[in-house]
């Protein structure tokens, strides 16, 4: 295996690792709809109703994935810089 293959394999291993945890980057509103029994006598007779509510859903990203993407972008930028400086 060459140097580049080992580096990319290490980065993907880091990205899939759950040891580093995750970080919440945003909270987005999400609409949740549920069918529930109606209240009172209507519910006793088996009639249902639809309830819609808006809840806050967190958007989380794995820390290892963030580090891996940064490493791959840096690695690609380095090679682009080497290529551009060689061609000029």
Secondary structure as UniProt FT lines:
FT   HELIX           3..16
FT   TURN            19..20
FT   STRAND          22..37
FT   HELIX           40..44
FT   TURN            45..46
FT   STRAND          48..62
FT   HELIX           63..87
//
